[in-house]
Amino acid sequence: SEKLLKGAASVPRDSLVALGTCFGKFTKTQKFRLSVTALDFLAPYAKYKVWVKPGSEQSFLYGNHVLKSGLGRITENTAQYQGVVVYSMADVPLGFGVAAKSTQDCRKVDPMAIVVFHQADVGEYVRNEDTLT
């Protein structure tokens, strides 16, 4: 926001570490890992989406993967290992992850198979409130 930008202008350049919203951080192997703070910016533009049933929302928010039994809907033509945004059935963005199975594979797997690998969820605000920047 412009208010934040004007406030940062009073801080010397060499003392300023960051300005704005932290989207993630680089790992030790120099790969960028998205943080849950990027969810509000990713969700409106997500091409691939997954909706989870109400019973599986809590499991996902505790950091678990999404199983086929908890899958409500999935966007058509989602490829395997494609990044997806996870929504509740009420269209509230809960987090994001990676599709473990394609849309076609999801139709024929057993109910206990993982369909979305967990990456980040809004429950991290509570679980990691001390370390989340």
PAVEXMAR-123802 format. One line per 3 residues: number of its first residue (from 1); their letters; for each residue x, y, z of N, C-alpha, C. Coordinates in Angstrom, 3 decimals, padded with zeros to 6 digits, always signed. Layout:
N
NUM) A) X:Y:Z:X:Y:Z:X:Y:Z; ...
END
This chain:
133
1) SEK) +000.838:-001.187:+000.000:+000.000:+000.000:+000.000:+000.881:+001.247:+000.000; +000.291:+002.330:-000.417:+001.044:+003.592:-000.468:+001.407:+004.084:+000.929; +000.555:+003.815:+001.902:+000.826:+004.216:+003.282:+002.092:+003.524:+003.799
4) LLK) +002.221:+002.239:+003.508:+003.396:+001.471:+003.915:+004.640:+001.965:+003.188; +004.482:+002.296:+001.915:+005.608:+002.789:+001.122:+006.122:+004.124:+001.658; +005.223:+005.010:+002.030:+005.626:+006.302:+002.581:+006.316:+006.135:+003.936
7) GAA) +005.838:+005.194:+004.741:+006.468:+004.929:+006.034:+007.861:+004.352:+005.885; +008.066:+003.523:+004.855:+009.375:+002.915:+004.622:+010.372:+003.921:+004.073; +009.890:+005.006:+003.488:+010.782:+006.018:+002.935:+011.599:+006.715:+004.021
10) SVP) +011.112:+006.689:+005.255:+011.834:+007.341:+006.350:+012.930:+006.457:+006.945; +012.992:+005.195:+006.531:+014.013:+004.262:+007.022:+015.194:+004.287:+006.060; +016.426:+004.348:+006.574:+017.596:+004.332:+005.682:+017.641:+003.059:+004.828
13) RDS) +018.092:+003.182:+003.585:+018.094:+002.071:+002.639:+018.872:+000.852:+003.144; +020.015:+001.059:+003.764:+020.820:-000.069:+004.220:+020.205:-000.756:+005.440; +019.249:-000.130:+006.116:+018.577:-000.736:+007.263:+017.280:-001.436:+006.873
16) LVA) +016.775:-001.159:+005.668:+015.500:-001.738:+005.222:+015.736:-003.144:+004.698; +015.071:-004.128:+005.284:+015.216:-005.514:+004.871:+014.161:-005.880:+003.842; +012.900:-005.540:+004.089:+011.826:-005.904:+003.177:+010.718:-004.867:+003.270
19) LGT) +009.882:-004.870:+002.238:+008.764:-003.946:+002.189:+007.597:-004.664:+001.527; +006.461:-004.724:+002.182:+005.284:-005.352:+001.577:+004.989:-006.712:+002.182; +004.391:-007.572:+001.381:+003.978:-008.898:+001.825:+005.042:-009.932:+001.472
22) CFG) +005.401:-010.745:+002.439:+006.375:-011.820:+002.222:+005.666:-012.983:+001.535; +006.081:-013.340:+000.323:+005.464:-014.435:-000.432:+006.093:-015.779:-000.104; +007.274:-015.787:+000.404:+007.959:-017.042:+000.708:+009.412:-016.772:+001.012
25) KFT) +010.204:-017.834:+000.942:+011.626:-017.660:+001.197:+012.422:-018.700:+000.430; +013.714:-018.435:+000.300:+014.596:-019.363:-000.388:+015.123:-020.392:+000.599; +015.189:-021.641:+000.146:+015.725:-022.716:+000.976:+017.256:-022.690:+000.886
28) KTQ) +017.888:-023.581:+001.625:+019.345:-023.656:+001.593:+019.866:-024.092:+000.226; +019.037:-024.819:-000.529:+019.431:-025.261:-001.870:+019.011:-024.260:-002.942; +018.654:-023.035:-002.520:+018.291:-021.929:-003.404:+017.024:-022.177:-004.213
31) KFR) +016.094:-022.947:-003.654:+014.771:-023.102:-004.254:+013.804:-022.224:-003.479; +012.854:-021.622:-004.184:+011.906:-020.723:-003.545:+010.699:-021.508:-003.061; +010.345:-021.351:-001.786:+009.198:-022.041:-001.202:+008.143:-020.998:-000.836
34) LSV) +006.963:-021.130:-001.451:+005.870:-020.206:-001.176:+005.372:-020.374:+000.246; +004.986:-019.276:+000.843:+004.431:-019.284:+002.189:+002.923:-019.075:+002.105; +002.223:-019.352:+003.187:+000.773:-019.190:+003.215:+000.376:-017.725:+003.074
37) TAL) +001.292:-016.819:+003.323:+000.988:-015.393:+003.174:+000.716:-015.017:+001.721; +001.097:-015.855:+000.776:+000.846:-015.599:-000.647:-000.535:-016.069:-001.083; -001.266:-016.749:-000.216:-002.553:-017.341:-000.597:-003.565:-016.311:-001.079
40) DFL) -003.648:-015.175:-000.415:-004.617:-014.149:-000.813:-004.344:-013.606:-002.214; -003.096:-013.669:-002.645:-002.738:-013.174:-003.970:-002.867:-014.262:-005.027; -002.688:-015.531:-004.644:-002.777:-016.646:-005.585:-004.208:-017.084:-005.875
43) APY) -005.041:-017.105:-004.857:-006.377:-017.689:-004.968:-007.250:-017.102:-006.083; -007.331:-015.793:-006.247:-008.212:-015.272:-007.293:-007.774:-015.644:-008.717; -006.498:-015.954:-008.907:-005.972:-016.212:-010.246:-005.646:-017.686:-010.485
46) AKY) -006.035:-018.559:-009.574:-005.689:-019.976:-009.685:-006.397:-020.623:-010.869; -005.629:-021.313:-011.686:-006.193:-022.026:-012.828:-006.697:-023.393:-012.402; -005.998:-024.019:-011.488:-006.365:-025.358:-011.019:-006.769:-025.288:-009.555
49) KVW) -007.948:-025.819:-009.261:-008.509:-025.731:-007.913:-008.988:-027.090:-007.454; -008.982:-027.269:-006.143:-009.495:-028.485:-005.509:-010.395:-028.047:-004.367; -011.563:-028.639:-004.279:-012.484:-028.357:-003.182:-012.527:-029.578:-002.280
52) VKP) -012.415:-029.361:-000.972:-012.443:-030.471:-000.018:-013.769:-030.488:+000.728; -014.176:-031.686:+001.110:-015.416:-031.855:+001.860:-015.251:-031.267:+003.260; -016.373:-030.877:+003.893:-016.288:-030.274:+005.234:-015.563:-031.142:+006.259
55) GSE) -015.697:-032.458:+006.175:-015.027:-033.341:+007.127:-013.520:-033.374:+006.965; -013.036:-033.047:+005.789:-011.593:-033.081:+005.524:-010.925:-031.718:+005.662; -011.705:-030.675:+005.830:-011.128:-029.336:+005.984:-010.190:-029.275:+007.178
58) QSF) -010.649:-029.790:+008.307:-009.846:-029.714:+009.526:-008.554:-030.512:+009.382; -008.630:-031.664:+008.739:-007.437:-032.473:+008.529:-006.419:-031.716:+007.684; -006.890:-031.056:+006.634:-005.982:-030.270:+005.789:-005.394:-029.098:+006.562
61) LYG) -006.210:-028.456:+007.391:-005.731:-027.299:+008.158:-004.745:-027.691:+009.258; -004.694:-028.976:+009.600:-003.691:-029.464:+010.549:-002.392:-029.851:+009.852; -002.347:-029.702:+008.522:-001.112:-029.979:+007.801:-001.064:-031.312:+007.104
64) NHV) -002.185:-032.010:+006.985:-002.215:-033.320:+006.324:-002.554:-033.178:+004.845; -002.195:-034.205:+004.069:-002.512:-034.235:+002.649:-004.011:-034.465:+002.467; -004.520:-034.176:+001.267:-005.933:-034.413:+000.952:-006.063:-035.806:+000.363
67) LKS) -006.942:-036.607:+000.950:-007.201:-037.959:+000.455:-008.373:-037.940:-000.519; -008.495:-039.002:-001.302:-009.596:-039.111:-002.265:-010.939:-039.067:-001.555; -011.022:-039.625:-000.361:-012.287:-039.638:+000.386:-012.706:-038.237:+000.814
70) GLG) -011.774:-037.302:+000.899:-012.085:-035.940:+001.301:-012.211:-034.976:+000.141; -012.043:-035.486:-001.069:-012.095:-034.646:-002.257:-013.540:-034.361:-002.634; -013.885:-033.077:-002.721:-015.230:-032.691:-003.132:-015.314:-032.542:-004.636
73) RIT) -014.482:-031.660:-005.189:-014.413:-031.419:-006.631:-012.976:-031.119:-006.995; -012.687:-031.246:-008.273:-011.366:-030.888:-008.788:-011.556:-030.294:-010.176; -010.744:-029.319:-010.519:-010.818:-028.696:-011.834:-010.504:-029.727:-012.911
76) ENT) -011.244:-029.679:-014.011:-011.000:-030.595:-015.132:-009.605:-030.373:-015.711; -009.028:-031.442:-016.210:-007.722:-031.430:-016.896:-006.571:-030.971:-015.999; -006.680:-031.210:-014.709:-005.554:-030.938:-013.811:-004.518:-032.035:-014.009
79) AQY) -003.305:-031.653:-014.316:-002.236:-032.622:-014.546:-001.617:-033.046:-013.218; -000.958:-034.202:-013.241:-000.247:-034.663:-012.054:+000.910:-033.702:-011.764; +001.156:-033.440:-010.485:+002.209:-032.551:-009.990:+001.988:-031.087:-010.371
82) QGV) +000.754:-030.727:-010.670:+000.394:-029.340:-010.966:+000.069:-028.629:-009.663; +000.455:-027.386:-009.522:+000.123:-026.607:-008.334:-001.371:-026.313:-008.294; -002.002:-026.502:-007.146:-003.443:-026.271:-006.996:-003.703:-025.445:-005.736
85) VVY) -004.805:-024.702:-005.767:-005.276:-023.999:-004.582:-006.408:-024.812:-003.993; -006.381:-025.030:-002.697:-007.382:-025.852:-002.009:-008.446:-024.943:-001.405; -009.705:-025.227:-001.732:-010.847:-024.454:-001.256:-011.758:-025.335:-000.415
88) SMA) -012.537:-024.702:+000.465:-013.622:-025.411:+001.125:-014.784:-025.467:+000.139; -015.813:-026.217:+000.450:-016.964:-026.303:-000.445:-017.710:-024.974:-000.514; -017.452:-024.076:+000.428:-018.065:-022.747:+000.430:-017.186:-021.727:-000.291
91) DVP) -016.226:-022.187:-001.086:-015.315:-021.351:-001.869:-014.443:-020.423:-001.025; -014.027:-020.892:+000.141:-013.080:-020.152:+000.981:-011.705:-020.783:+000.760; -010.699:-020.005:+000.327:-009.369:-020.583:+000.115:-008.740:-021.019:+001.441
94) LGF) -008.319:-022.280:+001.492:-007.735:-022.846:+002.712:-006.217:-022.955:+002.638; -005.688:-023.107:+001.435:-004.249:-023.282:+001.279:-003.929:-023.699:-000.133; -002.726:-024.231:-000.304:-002.352:-024.715:-001.622:-001.434:-025.909:-001.497
97) GVA) -001.289:-026.619:-002.614:-000.469:-027.815:-002.638:-000.180:-028.234:-004.058; +000.174:-029.506:-004.212:+000.511:-030.074:-005.511:-000.378:-031.283:-005.739; -000.960:-031.379:-006.927:-001.835:-032.508:-007.263:-000.994:-033.777:-007.367
100) AKS) -001.312:-034.764:-006.555:-000.592:-036.032:-006.583:-001.089:-036.918:-007.714; -002.315:-036.700:-008.138:-002.935:-037.478:-009.222:-003.586:-036.506:-010.194; -003.673:-036.888:-011.443:-004.391:-036.071:-012.415:-005.892:-036.250:-012.200
103) TQD) -006.686:-035.414:-012.855:-008.141:-035.503:-012.714:-008.640:-036.883:-013.126; -008.109:-037.419:-014.216:-008.540:-038.734:-014.688:-008.149:-039.830:-013.707; -006.957:-039.731:-013.115:-006.512:-040.743:-012.152:-007.328:-040.693:-010.865
106) CRK) -007.806:-039.503:-010.486:-008.585:-039.350:-009.255:-009.891:-040.147:-009.307; -010.423:-040.333:-010.489:-011.700:-041.038:-010.631:-011.591:-042.516:-010.314; -010.397:-043.085:-010.499:-010.285:-044.538:-010.352:-009.373:-045.013:-009.219
109) VDP) -008.901:-044.119:-008.349:-008.060:-044.546:-007.233:-008.920:-044.902:-006.024; -008.320:-045.621:-005.081:-009.065:-046.016:-003.884:-009.245:-044.808:-002.953; -010.230:-044.852:-002.056:-010.563:-043.687:-001.214:-009.445:-043.220:-000.282
112) MAI) -008.488:-044.058:+000.042:-007.416:-043.669:+000.956:-006.157:-043.169:+000.245; -006.221:-043.016:-001.076:-005.068:-042.530:-001.835:-004.947:-041.008:-001.691; -003.723:-040.526:-001.668:-003.472:-039.084:-001.575:-003.689:-038.471:-002.964
115) VVF) -004.489:-037.401:-003.027:-004.718:-036.714:-004.303:-004.083:-035.326:-004.337; -003.831:-034.727:-003.173:-003.152:-033.419:-003.118:-002.118:-033.451:-002.003; -000.877:-033.145:-002.364:+000.175:-033.019:-001.370:+000.079:-031.641:-000.726
118) HQA) +000.110:-031.611:+000.586:-000.004:-030.365:+001.343:+001.279:-029.545:+001.212; +001.126:-028.235:+000.980:+002.277:-027.328:+001.013:+002.099:-026.246:+002.070; +000.951:-025.575:+002.059:+000.694:-024.517:+003.033:-000.806:-024.389:+003.246
121) DVG) -001.193:-023.963:+004.442:-002.610:-023.770:+004.755:-002.753:-022.636:+005.757; -003.971:-022.133:+005.893:-004.206:-021.002:+006.794:-004.049:-021.399:+008.256; -004.024:-022.656:+008.584:-003.774:-023.107:+009.948:-002.364:-022.796:+010.409
124) EYV) -001.472:-022.512:+009.471:-000.094:-022.171:+009.829:-000.015:-020.845:+010.569; -001.003:-019.979:+010.366:-001.014:-018.725:+011.110:-001.064:-018.989:+012.611; -001.750:-020.046:+013.015:-001.860:-020.395:+014.436:-000.691:-021.276:+014.863
127) RNE) -000.345:-022.282:+014.022:+000.717:-023.226:+014.392:+002.083:-022.564:+014.441; +002.368:-021.647:+013.532:+003.705:-021.059:+013.430:+003.693:-019.546:+013.629; +002.847:-019.063:+014.511:+002.711:-017.613:+014.654:+004.004:-016.938:+015.121
130) DTL) +004.872:-017.662:+015.794:+006.122:-017.055:+016.258:+007.136:-016.878:+015.131; +007.147:-017.816:+014.174:+008.156:-017.783:+013.128:+007.650:-017.250:+011.797; +006.351:-017.138:+011.608:+005.802:-016.679:+010.338:+006.024:-015.187:+010.182
133) T) +006.610:-014.814:+009.038:+006.894:-013.394:+008.800:+005.978:-012.833:+007.741
END
